[in-house]
Amino acid sequence: MGLTTDPAAHPLAAPDTTARPPSQAPPTRGDMGSVKVIPVRHYARWAAAGAVAVLVAQFGHGLATNPVWEWDVFRAYVLSETIVQAVWVTLQLTAYATVLGFLLGTVLAFMRLSRSPVLQTVAWSYIWIFRSIPMIVQLVFWFNLSALYERLGVGIPFGPVLWSVDSNSLIGTMGAAIIGLTLHQAAYAAEIVRGGVIAVDHGQLEAAAALGIPRLRQIRRIVLPQAMRAILPTAGNEIIGMLKGTSVVYVMAIGELFYQVQVIYGRNGRVIPLLLVATAWYVVLTSLLSVAQYYVERQFARGSNRTPPPTPLQRARRLVHDLRARAARRDQPVVPLKPLGDSR
């Protein structure tokens, strides 16, 4: 081993305090302004954005200049009395099928979650059958129910009938459509509700049972409020699908939106603008349902998010407030500061 002659290498040596040339001195915090910052350039991102902008511009130009769209025909029919009444029928079908379908689906979901093998088998069989048969087949079946049962009645099982009525007078065209849509919707709603219920931690039920809370109250006050966070996104999607799925009832000659559009363009031959009328109404109704879904989900998320994110309206108000504040600061005159020691 040899001894080094470099005094800076010795462990007890004093630090080097000799002055360095300015070119070799490390930059201090005050000198960071002189450092040149080169931002990252995302060439692929800008190229993709430009391509999308060109496609959108071309599509908009085609909408505005292509005479096939016939915007004058669109304006003449989009708010006509016939179309507005058809929209009202579509909303009625959607509301009835959604409310009744989710009520029946909730019952089916808890039947599948029960400890009774009979209830489990019945609920599973119902869901299996009605998810296997297309909606249009179910609607045509209920529309022709009178061919299978001419009269419907109430009586003793396997005994005499005490009261009966003609099936056509009891279940009309609108009633058959509501029954078909409801039974079809209930099969999907049952799985949506069941998925939300099983997503709740089982310890919640154990804690409620330890406190002596009745089973029904556990479901109503503990399970369902927590399950709603998992139920709502899928349920909202299903309701929007039901809104558009009501167009299938055109096979029953019910005057909903798509059927009325077909009737009108069958008379005047203006297929494209009339289809555009139906498209515009479906877009408006779907957008309204999406906004309602957003606020309902926000309402049920209060238990987990103490400070939920701002809504789009709140963000817009905050942006306007910030812009006004910046404009006010720019308009304020600049007051020069007096130097220290100046007594004037």
FENSUL-V157563 format. One record per residue. N is the residue number from 1. RES is the residue in three letters. D_LAST is the distance of its C-alpha to the last C-alpha in whole Angstrom. Layout:
n->N res->RES d_last->D_LAST
n->N res->RES d_last->D_LAST
This chain:
n->1 res->MET d_last->74
n->2 res->GLY d_last->72
n->3 res->LEU d_last->69
n->4 res->THR d_last->66
n->5 res->THR d_last->64
n->6 res->ASP d_last->60
n->7 res->PRO d_last->58
n->8 res->ALA d_last->56
n->9 res->ALA d_last->59
n->10 res->HIS d_last->60
n->11 res->PRO d_last->58
n->12 res->LEU d_last->57
n->13 res->ALA d_last->55
n->14 res->ALA d_last->51
n->15 res->PRO d_last->49
n->16 res->ASP d_last->49
n->17 res->THR d_last->45
n->18 res->THR d_last->46
n->19 res->ALA d_last->43
n->20 res->ARG d_last->44
n->21 res->PRO d_last->44
n->22 res->PRO d_last->41
n->23 res->SER d_last->44
n->24 res->GLN d_last->45
n->25 res->ALA d_last->42
n->26 res->PRO d_last->42
n->27 res->PRO d_last->40
n->28 res->THR d_last->37
n->29 res->ARG d_last->35
n->30 res->GLY d_last->32
n->31 res->ASP d_last->35
n->32 res->MET d_last->37
n->33 res->GLY d_last->35
n->34 res->SER d_last->37
n->35 res->VAL d_last->40
n->36 res->LYS d_last->42
n->37 res->VAL d_last->44
n->38 res->ILE d_last->47
n->39 res->PRO d_last->48
n->40 res->VAL d_last->51
n->41 res->ARG d_last->53
n->42 res->HIS d_last->56
n->43 res->TYR d_last->58
n->44 res->ALA d_last->61
n->45 res->ARG d_last->59
n->46 res->TRP d_last->58
n->47 res->ALA d_last->61
n->48 res->ALA d_last->62
n->49 res->ALA d_last->60
n->50 res->GLY d_last->60
n->51 res->ALA d_last->64
n->52 res->VAL d_last->64
n->53 res->ALA d_last->61
n->54 res->VAL d_last->64
n->55 res->LEU d_last->67
n->56 res->VAL d_last->65
n->57 res->ALA d_last->64
n->58 res->GLN d_last->68
n->59 res->PHE d_last->69
n->60 res->GLY d_last->67
n->61 res->HIS d_last->68
n->62 res->GLY d_last->72
n->63 res->LEU d_last->71
n->64 res->ALA d_last->69
n->65 res->THR d_last->72
n->66 res->ASN d_last->75
n->67 res->PRO d_last->78
n->68 res->VAL d_last->80
n->69 res->TRP d_last->77
n->70 res->GLU d_last->78
n->71 res->TRP d_last->74
n->72 res->ASP d_last->76
n->73 res->VAL d_last->79
n->74 res->PHE d_last->76
n->75 res->ARG d_last->74
n->76 res->ALA d_last->77
n->77 res->TYR d_last->78
n->78 res->VAL d_last->75
n->79 res->LEU d_last->75
n->80 res->SER d_last->78
n->81 res->GLU d_last->80
n->82 res->THR d_last->82
n->83 res->ILE d_last->80
n->84 res->VAL d_last->78
n->85 res->GLN d_last->81
n->86 res->ALA d_last->82
n->87 res->VAL d_last->78
n->88 res->TRP d_last->79
n->89 res->VAL d_last->82
n->90 res->THR d_last->80
n->91 res->LEU d_last->78
n->92 res->GLN d_last->80
n->93 res->LEU d_last->82
n->94 res->THR d_last->79
n->95 res->ALA d_last->78
n->96 res->TYR d_last->82
n->97 res->ALA d_last->83
n->98 res->THR d_last->79
n->99 res->VAL d_last->79
n->100 res->LEU d_last->83
n->101 res->GLY d_last->83
n->102 res->PHE d_last->80
n->103 res->LEU d_last->82
n->104 res->LEU d_last->85
n->105 res->GLY d_last->84
n->106 res->THR d_last->82
n->107 res->VAL d_last->85
n->108 res->LEU d_last->87
n->109 res->ALA d_last->84
n->110 res->PHE d_last->85
n->111 res->MET d_last->88
n->112 res->ARG d_last->88
n->113 res->LEU d_last->86
n->114 res->SER d_last->88
n->115 res->ARG d_last->91
n->116 res->SER d_last->94
n->117 res->PRO d_last->96
n->118 res->VAL d_last->97
n->119 res->LEU d_last->94
n->120 res->GLN d_last->92
n->121 res->THR d_last->95
n->122 res->VAL d_last->95
n->123 res->ALA d_last->91
n->124 res->TRP d_last->91
n->125 res->SER d_last->94
n->126 res->TYR d_last->93
n->127 res->ILE d_last->90
n->128 res->TRP d_last->92
n->129 res->ILE d_last->94
n->130 res->PHE d_last->91
n->131 res->ARG d_last->89
n->132 res->SER d_last->92
n->133 res->ILE d_last->93
n->134 res->PRO d_last->91
n->135 res->MET d_last->89
n->136 res->ILE d_last->91
n->137 res->VAL d_last->95
n->138 res->GLN d_last->94
n->139 res->LEU d_last->93
n->140 res->VAL d_last->96
n->141 res->PHE d_last->98
n->142 res->TRP d_last->97
n->143 res->PHE d_last->97
n->144 res->ASN d_last->101
n->145 res->LEU d_last->101
n->146 res->SER d_last->104
n->147 res->ALA d_last->106
n->148 res->LEU d_last->106
n->149 res->TYR d_last->106
n->150 res->GLU d_last->107
n->151 res->ARG d_last->107
n->152 res->LEU d_last->104
n->153 res->GLY d_last->105
n->154 res->VAL d_last->105
n->155 res->GLY d_last->108
n->156 res->ILE d_last->109
n->157 res->PRO d_last->109
n->158 res->PHE d_last->112
n->159 res->GLY d_last->113
n->160 res->PRO d_last->113
n->161 res->VAL d_last->110
n->162 res->LEU d_last->109
n->163 res->TRP d_last->107
n->164 res->SER d_last->107
n->165 res->VAL d_last->105
n->166 res->ASP d_last->105
n->167 res->SER d_last->102
n->168 res->ASN d_last->101
n->169 res->SER d_last->101
n->170 res->LEU d_last->99
n->171 res->ILE d_last->97
n->172 res->GLY d_last->96
n->173 res->THR d_last->94
n->174 res->MET d_last->90
n->175 res->GLY d_last->92
n->176 res->ALA d_last->93
n->177 res->ALA d_last->90
n->178 res->ILE d_last->88
n->179 res->ILE d_last->90
n->180 res->GLY d_last->90
n->181 res->LEU d_last->87
n->182 res->THR d_last->86
n->183 res->LEU d_last->89
n->184 res->HIS d_last->87
n->185 res->GLN d_last->84
n->186 res->ALA d_last->85
n->187 res->ALA d_last->86
n->188 res->TYR d_last->83
n->189 res->ALA d_last->81
n->190 res->ALA d_last->83
n->191 res->GLU d_last->82
n->192 res->ILE d_last->78
n->193 res->VAL d_last->78
n->194 res->ARG d_last->80
n->195 res->GLY d_last->78
n->196 res->GLY d_last->75
n->197 res->VAL d_last->77
n->198 res->ILE d_last->78
n->199 res->ALA d_last->74
n->200 res->VAL d_last->73
n->201 res->ASP d_last->73
n->202 res->HIS d_last->77
n->203 res->GLY d_last->75
n->204 res->GLN d_last->74
n->205 res->LEU d_last->77
n->206 res->GLU d_last->78
n->207 res->ALA d_last->75
n->208 res->ALA d_last->76
n->209 res->ALA d_last->80
n->210 res->ALA d_last->79
n->211 res->LEU d_last->77
n->212 res->GLY d_last->80
n->213 res->ILE d_last->79
n->214 res->PRO d_last->82
n->215 res->ARG d_last->82
n->216 res->LEU d_last->82
n->217 res->ARG d_last->78
n->218 res->GLN d_last->77
n->219 res->ILE d_last->78
n->220 res->ARG d_last->76
n->221 res->ARG d_last->73
n->222 res->ILE d_last->73
n->223 res->VAL d_last->74
n->224 res->LEU d_last->74
n->225 res->PRO d_last->70
n->226 res->GLN d_last->69
n->227 res->ALA d_last->72
n->228 res->MET d_last->70
n->229 res->ARG d_last->68
n->230 res->ALA d_last->70
n->231 res->ILE d_last->72
n->232 res->LEU d_last->70
n->233 res->PRO d_last->69
n->234 res->THR d_last->73
n->235 res->ALA d_last->74
n->236 res->GLY d_last->71
n->237 res->ASN d_last->73
n->238 res->GLU d_last->76
n->239 res->ILE d_last->75
n->240 res->ILE d_last->74
n->241 res->GLY d_last->77
n->242 res->MET d_last->79
n->243 res->LEU d_last->77
n->244 res->LYS d_last->79
n->245 res->GLY d_last->82
n->246 res->THR d_last->83
n->247 res->SER d_last->84
n->248 res->VAL d_last->87
n->249 res->VAL d_last->88
n->250 res->TYR d_last->89
n->251 res->VAL d_last->93
n->252 res->MET d_last->93
n->253 res->ALA d_last->92
n->254 res->ILE d_last->90
n->255 res->GLY d_last->87
n->256 res->GLU d_last->84
n->257 res->LEU d_last->81
n->258 res->PHE d_last->83
n->259 res->TYR d_last->87
n->260 res->GLN d_last->85
n->261 res->VAL d_last->84
n->262 res->GLN d_last->87
n->263 res->VAL d_last->89
n->264 res->ILE d_last->87
n->265 res->TYR d_last->87
n->266 res->GLY d_last->91
n->267 res->ARG d_last->91
n->268 res->ASN d_last->89
n->269 res->GLY d_last->89
n->270 res->ARG d_last->85
n->271 res->VAL d_last->84
n->272 res->ILE d_last->81
n->273 res->PRO d_last->79
n->274 res->LEU d_last->81
n->275 res->LEU d_last->80
n->276 res->LEU d_last->76
n->277 res->VAL d_last->76
n->278 res->ALA d_last->78
n->279 res->THR d_last->75
n->280 res->ALA d_last->72
n->281 res->TRP d_last->73
n->282 res->TYR d_last->74
n->283 res->VAL d_last->70
n->284 res->VAL d_last->69
n->285 res->LEU d_last->71
n->286 res->THR d_last->70
n->287 res->SER d_last->66
n->288 res->LEU d_last->66
n->289 res->LEU d_last->68
n->290 res->SER d_last->66
n->291 res->VAL d_last->63
n->292 res->ALA d_last->65
n->293 res->GLN d_last->66
n->294 res->TYR d_last->62
n->295 res->TYR d_last->61
n->296 res->VAL d_last->64
n->297 res->GLU d_last->64
n->298 res->ARG d_last->60
n->299 res->GLN d_last->61
n->300 res->PHE d_last->64
n->301 res->ALA d_last->61
n->302 res->ARG d_last->59
n->303 res->GLY d_last->61
n->304 res->SER d_last->60
n->305 res->ASN d_last->57
n->306 res->ARG d_last->54
n->307 res->THR d_last->52
n->308 res->PRO d_last->54
n->309 res->PRO d_last->52
n->310 res->PRO d_last->51
n->311 res->THR d_last->53
n->312 res->PRO d_last->53
n->313 res->LEU d_last->52
n->314 res->GLN d_last->49
n->315 res->ARG d_last->48
n->316 res->ALA d_last->48
n->317 res->ARG d_last->45
n->318 res->ARG d_last->43
n->319 res->LEU d_last->43
n->320 res->VAL d_last->42
n->321 res->HIS d_last->39
n->322 res->ASP d_last->38
n->323 res->LEU d_last->38
n->324 res->ARG d_last->36
n->325 res->ALA d_last->34
n->326 res->ARG d_last->33
n->327 res->ALA d_last->33
n->328 res->ALA d_last->30
n->329 res->ARG d_last->28
n->330 res->ARG d_last->29
n->331 res->ASP d_last->28
n->332 res->GLN d_last->24
n->333 res->PRO d_last->21
n->334 res->VAL d_last->19
n->335 res->VAL d_last->16
n->336 res->PRO d_last->14
n->337 res->LEU d_last->12
n->338 res->LYS d_last->9
n->339 res->PRO d_last->10
n->340 res->LEU d_last->11
n->341 res->GLY d_last->9
n->342 res->ASP d_last->6
n->343 res->SER d_last->4
n->344 res->ARG d_last->0
